[in-house]
Amino acid sequence: MELKEKTVLVTGASSGIGLLVASKLHENGYQVIGTSRDPEKHQAKLPFKLLPLDLNDDHSIASFGKQLFSQVKTLDVLINNAGYLVNGLAEETPIDLGKQQFETNFWGTIKITNELLPYFRRQKHGKIITLGSLLGLVSLPNTSYYSASKHALEGYFKALRSELNQFNIKVVMVEPISFKTNIGESATVAKGTIADYDQFRQKVIAYTKTAFDKAPDPAPVIATLLRAVKEKNPTFGYPVGKGSSIVLLLQHFAYKLFEKSILKSINASK
Ligand SMILES: NC(=O)c1ccc[n+]([C@@H]2O[C@H](COP(=O)([O-])OP(=O)(O)OC[C@H]3O[C@@H](n4cnc5c(N)ncnc54)[C@H](OP(=O)(O)O)[C@@H]3O)[C@@H](O)[C@H]2O)c1
């Protein structure tokens, strides 16, 4: 198939990783459709078409397939990128915030995938690339619900991958460590409510802030996504970012050492 005929849908293409990968794919000759909850706000400055999609709105998801296929003939790749971050200590985070985190990151991603799967099955080819996170493979204090939502995606898509093999539909997860985007500014932060945590919370907030401040440009994530789009027979997981391999090795082979080094860094944060 000619490259210019390959169609890629990128959810959450108004900002950060989604915006960068959609722009890069467009530049490389792919037919790119992006999504945003508010396309009018962003469309004028973008070279690719934005369609409205809100992962928290079942009506928006249910009408999406028809809307998309009024614009394109086929869909070769879905990049499930849209998502956000809930920060907060686990016990202090209201369950409703945790549910909202799952509603968008987990359920929203599953629902839009299900909306598009009949089209993929009919075509008998396709690729579904989902933005997990290194926090879907390991977990850090202050990220319990975010991390849980990304772990849930890992389990779900691993099962789906085997089920879709028969239809020539590939399923991939890209798992970035921390990169500079708008995810920190857009995060929902749970209030500190339990005095017992005051000291630890203060340090963990400082640790999280430093992680955001020092986060590098997401170019390696974009390169990995492009690789995953191009590969004929991609593997399941693509961890990306400096230190990600060592973190995964440490967690697997020396969990206590891994945990000790995290707590040491948090306790040294001011
Ligand atoms: N940045 C990192 O360090 C990092 C690391 C690992 C994984 N990730 C993952 O990478 C993905 C992109 O994040 P980012 O860092 O690029 O963040 P970002 O700059 O905040 O971009 C998030 C995008 O998601 C869209 N979005 C948010 N909530 C949505 C909803 N309810 N329905 C539809 N779209 C929604 C936003 O679009 P609108 O506001 O226009 O709707 C926006 O385009 C996320 O899944 C994130 O978990 C990021």
The ligand as a Tripos MOL2 file, in Angstrom:
@<TRIPOS>MOLECULE
LIG
   48    52     1     0     0
SMALL
NO_CHARGES

@<TRIPOS>ATOM
      1 N1          4.0900   12.9590   29.2090 N.am      1 LIG1
      2 C1          4.5300   11.8640   29.8010 C.2       1 LIG1
      3 O1          5.5530   11.8770   30.5270 O.2       1 LIG1
      4 C2          3.8130   10.5480   29.5920 C.ar      1 LIG1
      5 C3          4.4350    9.3920   30.0740 C.ar      1 LIG1
      6 C4          3.7820    8.1760   29.8890 C.ar      1 LIG1
      7 C5          2.5690    8.1200   29.2380 C.ar      1 LIG1
      8 N2          1.9780    9.2630   28.7940 N.ar      1 LIG1
      9 C6          0.6730    9.1550   28.1300 C.3       1 LIG1
     10 O2          0.7150    9.8110   26.8810 O.3       1 LIG1
     11 C7         -0.6030   10.2390   26.5280 C.3       1 LIG1
     12 C8         -0.5650   11.7010   26.0910 C.3       1 LIG1
     13 O3         -0.2140   12.4930   27.1990 O.3       1 LIG1
     14 P1          0.6230   13.8530   27.0830 P.3       1 LIG1
     15 O4          1.7430   13.7180   28.0340 O.co2     1 LIG1
     16 O5          0.8950   14.1940   25.6790 O.co2     1 LIG1
     17 O6         -0.4280   14.8640   27.7700 O.3       1 LIG1
     18 P2         -1.1240   16.2310   27.2930 P.3       1 LIG1
     19 O7         -0.1280   17.1260   26.6760 O.co2     1 LIG1
     20 O8         -1.8700   16.6960   28.4910 O.co2     1 LIG1
     21 O9         -2.1680   15.7500   26.1590 O.3       1 LIG1
     22 C9         -3.3050   14.9980   26.4970 C.3       1 LIG1
     23 C10        -4.2320   14.8710   25.2940 C.3       1 LIG1
     24 O10        -5.3300   14.0130   25.6770 O.3       1 LIG1
     25 C11        -6.5660   14.6380   25.3290 C.3       1 LIG1
     26 N3         -7.5790   14.3010   26.3310 N.ar      1 LIG1
     27 C12        -7.4980   14.4300   27.6870 C.ar      1 LIG1
     28 N4         -8.6490   14.0250   28.2710 N.ar      1 LIG1
     29 C13        -9.4590   13.6030   27.2610 C.ar      1 LIG1
     30 C14       -10.7910   13.0900   27.2170 C.ar      1 LIG1
     31 N5        -11.5440   12.9270   28.3120 N.pl3     1 LIG1
     32 N6        -11.3100   12.7770   26.0110 N.ar      1 LIG1
     33 C15       -10.5950   12.9510   24.8750 C.ar      1 LIG1
     34 N7         -9.3510   13.4480   24.8430 N.ar      1 LIG1
     35 C16        -8.7910   13.7790   26.0320 C.ar      1 LIG1
     36 C17        -6.2790   16.1370   25.2650 C.3       1 LIG1
     37 O11        -7.0890   16.7070   24.2460 O.3       1 LIG1
     38 P3         -8.2150   17.8770   24.4510 P.3       1 LIG1
     39 O12        -7.9370   18.5590   25.7570 O.co2     1 LIG1
     40 O13        -8.0420   18.7610   23.2620 O.co2     1 LIG1
     41 O14        -9.4990   17.1160   24.4120 O.co2     1 LIG1
     42 C18        -4.8150   16.1930   24.8440 C.3       1 LIG1
     43 O15        -4.7020   16.2890   23.4450 O.3       1 LIG1
     44 C19        -1.4840    9.9860   27.7680 C.3       1 LIG1
     45 O16        -2.1870    8.7740   27.5900 O.3       1 LIG1
     46 C20        -0.4540    9.8440   28.8850 C.3       1 LIG1
     47 O17        -0.9240    9.0600   29.9460 O.3       1 LIG1
     48 C21         2.5680   10.4870   28.9530 C.ar      1 LIG1
@<TRIPOS>BOND
     1     1     2 1
     2     2     3 2
     3     2     4 1
     4     4     5 ar
     5     4    48 ar
     6     5     6 ar
     7     6     7 ar
     8     7     8 ar
     9     8     9 1
    10     8    48 ar
    11     9    10 1
    12     9    46 1
    13    10    11 1
    14    11    12 1
    15    11    44 1
    16    12    13 1
    17    13    14 1
    18    14    15 2
    19    14    16 1
    20    14    17 1
    21    17    18 1
    22    18    19 2
    23    18    20 1
    24    18    21 1
    25    21    22 1
    26    22    23 1
    27    23    24 1
    28    23    42 1
    29    24    25 1
    30    25    26 1
    31    25    36 1
    32    26    27 ar
    33    26    35 ar
    34    27    28 ar
    35    28    29 ar
    36    29    30 ar
    37    29    35 ar
    38    30    31 1
    39    30    32 ar
    40    32    33 ar
    41    33    34 ar
    42    34    35 ar
    43    36    37 1
    44    36    42 1
    45    37    38 1
    46    38    39 2
    47    38    40 1
    48    38    41 1
    49    42    43 1
    50    44    45 1
    51    44    46 1
    52    46    47 1
@<TRIPOS>SUBSTRUCTURE
     1 LIG1         1 GROUP 0 **** ****
